[in-house]
Structure formats: C-alpha cells, structure tokens
Amino acid sequence: MGGYRAVPASLGRDSVYPAERGSARAPRDGSVSAAQAAEWDARYSEGEGARWSGRPNGRLVAEVASLTPGRALDVGCGEGADAIWLARRGWTVTAIDVSDVALIRAQEAAELAGAVVEWVRGDALQTPFPAGSFDLVSMQYPALPKAAGEAPMRALLGTVRLGGLLLAVYHDLNDEHREHIKSQGIDPADYVDAGDLARLLEDEFTIELQAVEPRIDPPPDHRHIADVVLRARRR
C-alpha cells in the first residue's frame, strides 16, 4: 500500500449491488471513464502479484484503532488492505477505486480474511454517496484531480456525518520525490494536496491535526519517510 491511486473525474454508469461474505460477485459499478480505468488496470497489472504489501496503512491504524466502529468510506482503496482491516474491526465499509484489477484482488483478499466490504468500481468524485452517511472517510495517499473542480470535492466531503471524521494522508514530497513521480507520468501539482483540502474544510469541519508526521511502517527501501496528516471532524 502507499502509492498514488487515481480517482479521476469522469462520467459513466451507475448501478448498485453490495458485496457479501463468500460472494464471487464483481464490485458494483459507480461512475468511471473507460480510459482512466484502463490506465490504472494496466498499472496494477505491471509485474507479478499484488502491487502493495497487503498491510493496512500505519497512519490509518494509529488514528482509527481507538474509535468506535461505524460506517466508513475508503477512497482509492486499491487492493483493499485498509478496508479489510476496518471491516475486521467492526466497521461497515464501502471501498471505492477506479481499477477493476485492484478491486478483484481486494475482494479475493476480503473473502480469505472473512471480511464483508461493499466494493465500488468508480470515480469517487462522480459516484454519488448519500450526504452525511459515513462516520469515517479515509483518504490514504489519494490522487483527486484538481481539474474536477471544487463542487465534486465538496460533495465527497459532505458524505461525512455531523461529528464524523475525515482522515487524509499524503506523501510529504520533496523536489526529488516530485520529479520521481513526474517521471512515472503523474504530476502531483495536478492533484488536490493537504493544503487544498484544508481550505475546503474551513466552513464545515474543525481541523484537529494538520502536520508532517513520520511515516508508520513504511515499505522497505521506500523513497519517502514522512506523511502529511490531516484529521478533521465535521461540525
């Protein structure tokens, strides 16, 4: 876990069905463009086996372990380690990602773990969720494009219920890391960062934490060792 996972703004289908324990059903479809889905399916198909470690992100564990479980939304869930960890701790979890390849792996991992998660294949900025429906919205290293505009981003933030928590974690990027990411075809400047997100939160959230923190349990030989952590509660 722990890389850029795109959740692009696009139009597409919108049909619904939940995942169930032991079910082989595919993730339900939200709104996603074929081009963006194909791009990220290709990324997840590079090499052999899983792209990420299969462990939940350490910052999520540190921030959420003591919370009373409720309803959670995992934005850009990738291969599902965070969503599975939440579900096994008693959360009712909806997890969304643009990549069908990633979600199939996530569903398989959930079945092995005996975890119930609703998997959604779609764009988190275009797939509608009911306002105020989640006690926790988790964004671990999200890639939410600025080109989508503020309205879809505000709608996503609006899914946090009153008193609920938003947890967003970003890479603390230095110039070298930015250039490395750009060399892979992704420009961090094109995506909402922690500062952009904080400005969107001013009217309806109380920011409890916005700080650079050491990364917890980083992958071996990983280029970055710190996170920008933003934790905010809806008021």
VOVEX-539453 format. One record per residue (C-alpha): residue number from 1; residue in three letters; y, x, z. Coordinates in nm, 2 decimals, decimal comma, always signed. Example, Ala and Ser with C-alpha at 12.3 -4.5 7.8 and 13.67 -1.06 7.14 Angstrom:
REM residues 2
<site 1; "ala"; <-0,45; +1,23; +0,78>>
<site 2; "ser"; <-0,11; +1,37; +0,71>>
This chain:
REM residues 235
<site 1; "met"; <+0,00; +0,00; +0,00>>
<site 2; "gly"; <+0,36; +0,10; -0,01>>
<site 3; "gly"; <+0,50; +0,13; -0,36>>
<site 4; "tyr"; <+0,73; -0,07; -0,58>>
<site 5; "arg"; <+0,58; -0,41; -0,67>>
<site 6; "ala"; <+0,79; -0,61; -0,91>>
<site 7; "val"; <+0,86; -0,98; -0,86>>
<site 8; "pro"; <+1,06; -1,04; -1,17>>
<site 9; "ala"; <+1,29; -1,34; -1,25>>
<site 10; "ser"; <+1,13; -1,54; -1,54>>
<site 11; "leu"; <+1,02; -1,89; -1,64>>
<site 12; "gly"; <+0,66; -2,01; -1,67>>
<site 13; "arg"; <+0,40; -2,25; -1,55>>
<site 14; "asp"; <+0,40; -2,43; -1,21>>
<site 15; "ser"; <+0,07; -2,57; -1,10>>
<site 16; "val"; <-0,08; -2,57; -0,75>>
<site 17; "tyr"; <-0,41; -2,53; -0,56>>
<site 18; "pro"; <-0,50; -2,34; -0,24>>
<site 19; "ala"; <-0,75; -2,07; -0,18>>
<site 20; "glu"; <-1,03; -2,15; +0,05>>
<site 21; "arg"; <-1,27; -1,94; +0,26>>
<site 22; "gly"; <-1,55; -1,81; +0,04>>
<site 23; "ser"; <-1,39; -1,97; -0,27>>
<site 24; "ala"; <-1,41; -1,79; -0,61>>
<site 25; "arg"; <-1,11; -1,99; -0,74>>
<site 26; "ala"; <-0,83; -1,79; -0,90>>
<site 27; "pro"; <-0,49; -1,78; -0,74>>
<site 28; "arg"; <-0,27; -2,08; -0,81>>
<site 29; "asp"; <-0,01; -2,03; -1,07>>
<site 30; "gly"; <+0,36; -2,02; -1,00>>
<site 31; "ser"; <+0,63; -1,91; -1,24>>
<site 32; "val"; <+0,59; -1,58; -1,41>>
<site 33; "ser"; <+0,65; -1,43; -1,76>>
<site 34; "ala"; <+0,36; -1,31; -1,96>>
<site 35; "ala"; <+0,54; -0,98; -2,04>>
<site 36; "gln"; <+0,60; -0,89; -1,67>>
<site 37; "ala"; <+0,26; -1,00; -1,57>>
<site 38; "ala"; <+0,10; -0,78; -1,84>>
<site 39; "glu"; <+0,32; -0,48; -1,73>>
<site 40; "trp"; <+0,20; -0,50; -1,37>>
<site 41; "asp"; <-0,15; -0,58; -1,46>>
<site 42; "ala"; <-0,15; -0,25; -1,66>>
<site 43; "arg"; <-0,01; -0,06; -1,36>>
<site 44; "tyr"; <-0,28; -0,20; -1,13>>
<site 45; "ser"; <-0,54; -0,11; -1,39>>
<site 46; "glu"; <-0,45; +0,26; -1,40>>
<site 47; "gly"; <-0,71; +0,48; -1,26>>
<site 48; "glu"; <-1,02; +0,35; -1,09>>
<site 49; "gly"; <-1,04; +0,12; -0,79>>
<site 50; "ala"; <-0,76; +0,00; -0,57>>
<site 51; "arg"; <-0,40; +0,12; -0,62>>
<site 52; "trp"; <-0,32; +0,10; -0,24>>
<site 53; "ser"; <-0,50; +0,21; +0,07>>
<site 54; "gly"; <-0,63; -0,13; +0,19>>
<site 55; "arg"; <-0,45; -0,09; +0,52>>
<site 56; "pro"; <-0,16; -0,32; +0,63>>
<site 57; "asn"; <+0,19; -0,16; +0,62>>
<site 58; "gly"; <+0,25; +0,01; +0,96>>
<site 59; "arg"; <+0,60; -0,13; +1,00>>
<site 60; "leu"; <+0,47; -0,49; +0,95>>
<site 61; "val"; <+0,21; -0,43; +1,22>>
<site 62; "ala"; <+0,47; -0,28; +1,46>>
<site 63; "glu"; <+0,72; -0,56; +1,41>>
<site 64; "val"; <+0,49; -0,86; +1,39>>
<site 65; "ala"; <+0,19; -0,78; +1,62>>
<site 66; "ser"; <+0,36; -0,94; +1,93>>
<site 67; "leu"; <+0,48; -1,26; +1,75>>
<site 68; "thr"; <+0,32; -1,60; +1,80>>
<site 69; "pro"; <+0,14; -1,68; +1,47>>
<site 70; "gly"; <+0,29; -1,95; +1,25>>
<site 71; "arg"; <+0,34; -1,98; +0,87>>
<site 72; "ala"; <+0,40; -1,66; +0,68>>
<site 73; "leu"; <+0,51; -1,58; +0,32>>
<site 74; "asp"; <+0,41; -1,23; +0,19>>
<site 75; "val"; <+0,64; -1,15; -0,10>>
<site 76; "gly"; <+0,50; -0,90; -0,35>>
<site 77; "cys"; <+0,16; -0,89; -0,17>>
<site 78; "gly"; <-0,01; -0,65; -0,41>>
<site 79; "glu"; <-0,38; -0,61; -0,32>>
<site 80; "gly"; <-0,34; -0,82; -0,01>>
<site 81; "ala"; <-0,38; -0,59; +0,29>>
<site 82; "asp"; <-0,07; -0,73; +0,47>>
<site 83; "ala"; <-0,16; -1,09; +0,40>>
<site 84; "ile"; <-0,52; -1,04; +0,52>>
<site 85; "trp"; <-0,40; -0,87; +0,84>>
<site 86; "leu"; <-0,17; -1,16; +0,91>>
<site 87; "ala"; <-0,44; -1,42; +0,84>>
<site 88; "arg"; <-0,69; -1,25; +1,07>>
<site 89; "arg"; <-0,43; -1,26; +1,35>>
<site 90; "gly"; <-0,40; -1,64; +1,31>>
<site 91; "trp"; <-0,11; -1,68; +1,07>>
<site 92; "thr"; <-0,13; -1,94; +0,79>>
<site 93; "val"; <-0,04; -1,72; +0,50>>
<site 94; "thr"; <+0,09; -1,77; +0,15>>
<site 95; "ala"; <+0,10; -1,45; -0,06>>
<site 96; "ile"; <+0,27; -1,41; -0,40>>
<site 97; "asp"; <+0,25; -1,14; -0,66>>
<site 98; "val"; <+0,31; -1,12; -1,03>>
<site 99; "ser"; <-0,01; -0,93; -1,11>>
<site 100; "asp"; <-0,33; -1,12; -1,16>>
<site 101; "val"; <-0,53; -0,79; -1,13>>
<site 102; "ala"; <-0,38; -0,73; -0,79>>
<site 103; "leu"; <-0,44; -1,08; -0,67>>
<site 104; "ile"; <-0,81; -1,08; -0,78>>
<site 105; "arg"; <-0,86; -0,77; -0,57>>
<site 106; "ala"; <-0,67; -0,93; -0,29>>
<site 107; "gln"; <-0,89; -1,24; -0,30>>
<site 108; "glu"; <-1,20; -1,04; -0,31>>
<site 109; "ala"; <-1,09; -0,84; -0,01>>
<site 110; "ala"; <-1,00; -1,15; +0,18>>
<site 111; "glu"; <-1,34; -1,30; +0,12>>
<site 112; "leu"; <-1,50; -0,98; +0,25>>
<site 113; "ala"; <-1,28; -1,00; +0,56>>
<site 114; "gly"; <-1,34; -1,37; +0,62>>
<site 115; "ala"; <-0,96; -1,43; +0,59>>
<site 116; "val"; <-0,81; -1,75; +0,45>>
<site 117; "val"; <-0,49; -1,69; +0,24>>
<site 118; "glu"; <-0,32; -1,90; -0,03>>
<site 119; "trp"; <-0,27; -1,66; -0,32>>
<site 120; "val"; <+0,00; -1,74; -0,57>>
<site 121; "arg"; <+0,04; -1,56; -0,91>>
<site 122; "gly"; <+0,41; -1,58; -0,98>>
<site 123; "asp"; <+0,76; -1,46; -0,96>>
<site 124; "ala"; <+0,89; -1,50; -0,60>>
<site 125; "leu"; <+1,24; -1,57; -0,73>>
<site 126; "gln"; <+1,13; -1,85; -0,96>>
<site 127; "thr"; <+0,83; -2,01; -0,79>>
<site 128; "pro"; <+0,96; -2,28; -0,56>>
<site 129; "phe"; <+0,86; -2,30; -0,20>>
<site 130; "pro"; <+0,99; -2,57; +0,04>>
<site 131; "ala"; <+1,31; -2,47; +0,23>>
<site 132; "gly"; <+1,26; -2,38; +0,59>>
<site 133; "ser"; <+0,88; -2,37; +0,56>>
<site 134; "phe"; <+0,80; -2,02; +0,69>>
<site 135; "asp"; <+0,82; -1,87; +1,04>>
<site 136; "leu"; <+0,80; -1,52; +0,88>>
<site 137; "val"; <+0,89; -1,40; +0,54>>
<site 138; "ser"; <+0,77; -1,04; +0,48>>
<site 139; "met"; <+0,90; -0,82; +0,20>>
<site 140; "gln"; <+0,74; -0,48; +0,22>>
<site 141; "tyr"; <+0,89; -0,25; -0,04>>
<site 142; "pro"; <+1,00; -0,53; -0,27>>
<site 143; "ala"; <+1,14; -0,49; -0,62>>
<site 144; "leu"; <+1,36; -0,80; -0,65>>
<site 145; "pro"; <+1,57; -0,76; -0,97>>
<site 146; "lys"; <+1,95; -0,80; -0,93>>
<site 147; "ala"; <+1,96; -0,95; -1,28>>
<site 148; "ala"; <+1,81; -1,27; -1,14>>
<site 149; "gly"; <+2,14; -1,34; -0,96>>
<site 150; "glu"; <+2,21; -1,45; -0,61>>
<site 151; "ala"; <+2,10; -1,81; -0,63>>
<site 152; "pro"; <+1,72; -1,74; -0,66>>
<site 153; "met"; <+1,75; -1,48; -0,38>>
<site 154; "arg"; <+1,93; -1,72; -0,15>>
<site 155; "ala"; <+1,66; -1,99; -0,23>>
<site 156; "leu"; <+1,39; -1,74; -0,13>>
<site 157; "leu"; <+1,57; -1,66; +0,19>>
<site 158; "gly"; <+1,61; -2,03; +0,26>>
<site 159; "thr"; <+1,24; -2,06; +0,30>>
<site 160; "val"; <+1,27; -1,90; +0,64>>
<site 161; "arg"; <+1,29; -2,18; +0,90>>
<site 162; "leu"; <+1,56; -2,20; +1,17>>
<site 163; "gly"; <+1,46; -1,94; +1,43>>
<site 164; "gly"; <+1,22; -1,78; +1,19>>
<site 165; "leu"; <+1,21; -1,41; +1,10>>
<site 166; "leu"; <+1,28; -1,22; +0,78>>
<site 167; "leu"; <+1,13; -0,87; +0,77>>
<site 168; "ala"; <+1,23; -0,65; +0,48>>
<site 169; "val"; <+1,12; -0,28; +0,45>>
<site 170; "tyr"; <+1,25; -0,05; +0,18>>
<site 171; "his"; <+1,20; +0,32; +0,09>>
<site 172; "asp"; <+1,47; +0,54; +0,23>>
<site 173; "leu"; <+1,54; +0,71; -0,11>>
<site 174; "asn"; <+1,70; +1,05; -0,16>>
<site 175; "asp"; <+1,81; +1,17; -0,50>>
<site 176; "glu"; <+1,48; +1,34; -0,57>>
<site 177; "his"; <+1,28; +1,03; -0,49>>
<site 178; "arg"; <+1,51; +0,81; -0,71>>
<site 179; "glu"; <+1,46; +1,04; -1,00>>
<site 180; "his"; <+1,08; +1,04; -0,95>>
<site 181; "ile"; <+1,08; +0,66; -0,95>>
<site 182; "lys"; <+1,30; +0,65; -1,26>>
<site 183; "ser"; <+1,06; +0,89; -1,44>>
<site 184; "gln"; <+0,79; +0,62; -1,39>>
<site 185; "gly"; <+1,01; +0,37; -1,58>>
<site 186; "ile"; <+1,16; +0,19; -1,27>>
<site 187; "asp"; <+1,53; +0,23; -1,19>>
<site 188; "pro"; <+1,59; +0,15; -0,82>>
<site 189; "ala"; <+1,95; +0,06; -0,90>>
<site 190; "asp"; <+1,82; -0,25; -1,08>>
<site 191; "tyr"; <+1,68; -0,40; -0,77>>
<site 192; "val"; <+1,81; -0,56; -0,45>>
<site 193; "asp"; <+1,83; -0,30; -0,17>>
<site 194; "ala"; <+1,87; -0,34; +0,20>>
<site 195; "gly"; <+2,25; -0,33; +0,18>>
<site 196; "asp"; <+2,25; -0,60; -0,09>>
<site 197; "leu"; <+2,01; -0,81; +0,12>>
<site 198; "ala"; <+2,22; -0,77; +0,44>>
<site 199; "arg"; <+2,52; -0,91; +0,26>>
<site 200; "leu"; <+2,33; -1,22; +0,16>>
<site 201; "leu"; <+2,22; -1,28; +0,51>>
<site 202; "glu"; <+2,56; -1,29; +0,67>>
<site 203; "asp"; <+2,62; -1,66; +0,67>>
<site 204; "glu"; <+2,28; -1,79; +0,80>>
<site 205; "phe"; <+2,10; -1,50; +0,97>>
<site 206; "thr"; <+2,15; -1,28; +1,27>>
<site 207; "ile"; <+2,06; -0,92; +1,18>>
<site 208; "glu"; <+1,86; -0,78; +1,47>>
<site 209; "leu"; <+1,78; -0,45; +1,31>>
<site 210; "gln"; <+1,91; -0,26; +1,01>>
<site 211; "ala"; <+1,82; +0,11; +1,04>>
<site 212; "val"; <+1,64; +0,40; +0,89>>
<site 213; "glu"; <+1,31; +0,45; +1,08>>
<site 214; "pro"; <+1,03; +0,70; +1,04>>
<site 215; "arg"; <+0,75; +0,56; +0,82>>
<site 216; "ile"; <+0,45; +0,45; +1,02>>
<site 217; "asp"; <+0,11; +0,56; +0,89>>
<site 218; "pro"; <+0,23; +0,69; +0,55>>
<site 219; "pro"; <-0,03; +0,77; +0,28>>
<site 220; "pro"; <-0,14; +1,14; +0,26>>
<site 221; "asp"; <+0,10; +1,36; +0,06>>
<site 222; "his"; <+0,35; +1,07; +0,01>>
<site 223; "arg"; <+0,69; +1,17; -0,11>>
<site 224; "his"; <+0,90; +0,97; +0,14>>
<site 225; "ile"; <+0,87; +0,97; +0,52>>
<site 226; "ala"; <+1,13; +0,72; +0,63>>
<site 227; "asp"; <+1,19; +0,34; +0,58>>
<site 228; "val"; <+1,50; +0,13; +0,58>>
<site 229; "val"; <+1,40; -0,16; +0,80>>
<site 230; "leu"; <+1,59; -0,49; +0,81>>
<site 231; "arg"; <+1,49; -0,76; +1,05>>
<site 232; "ala"; <+1,69; -1,08; +1,07>>
<site 233; "arg"; <+1,65; -1,42; +1,24>>
<site 234; "arg"; <+1,77; -1,74; +1,08>>
<site 235; "arg"; <+2,02; -1,93; +1,29>>
